[in-house]
């Protein structure tokens, strides 16, 4: 969670965008300014979300005990295998 003076951001994507834009003039610029380059960046981010994020976030959640629920190695392994297939394909 990232809190500013007026807002709270709780998704990792929103936090990353905020930090990338806030500190754009310090070090490596993560989000391009050029219109076409920015469109390519946004397209890649849009592809990443439905194709990879659901596997990654579920794998992380299944790999650790949360709220009294034990981790599930079989679920974790299945999600990692599915993700690996997407990354290799």
N, C-alpha and C positions, 0 to 999 in steps of 0.2 A: 504494500500500500504506500502510495506517495501522497502526502498532504501538502498543499500550497496554502497561501493565505485565504484563498476563496474556494478551492475545490479539493476533492479526494479522488485519486485514481487507483483502481484496484486490479485492473487487468494488466498483465505483463506487457502487452502490446502498447497500451496507453502510456504506461510508465516509460517504456523505451522511446516512444515518439516524443514524449515531453522532454526527456533528458537529451535526446539527440538534437532537438530544436533549441532548447535552452542553452546548450553548450556548443552550438554549431560553430562558433568562432574560436573554439579552443581545441586544438588538435585536429584529428582526422574528421572530416565532415561525413556523417553517416547517411544523411538524406540529401540527394542532389538538388541543386537549384534549377538546372536546365530542365525545360518542360518535358522533352522526350525522355531524358534520363530518369526524371521523377516518375513518369508514367511507367517506365520499365520496372522501377523499384516498387511502385504500388501494385503492378501486375504480379510481380514475384511474391509480394506479401500476401496478396489475395489467393494465390495458388497454394502458398505454404499453409495458410490457416485450415482449409478443409482437408487437405491431403496429409498433413503431418501433425498438427497441433492436437487433434483429438486422440491420436495414438500416444503422443508424448505425455500429455497431461494425465491421461488415464493410467499409463504405465507408472508415472511417478506416484500417483495416488495409490495404486495397488501395491507398490513396493514398500510402503511403510505403514505402520500401525497408526490409525487415526481414530479418535473418538471411541476408543475401546474395541475397534474392529481390527482383527489381525490382518497382516499383509497376506496377499494371495500370489504365491510364486507362479502358479500355473497361468493365472490371468496376465501377470507381468510378462512371462515368457511368450505368450501368444501375441500380446500387443507389440513386443519388441520384434518378433518374427514378422508381423504384418508391416511394421514400420520399415524394417530392413528390406522387405520386398519392394516397398515404394521407393526407397532410396537407391536400390540397385536397378530398378526398372526405369 
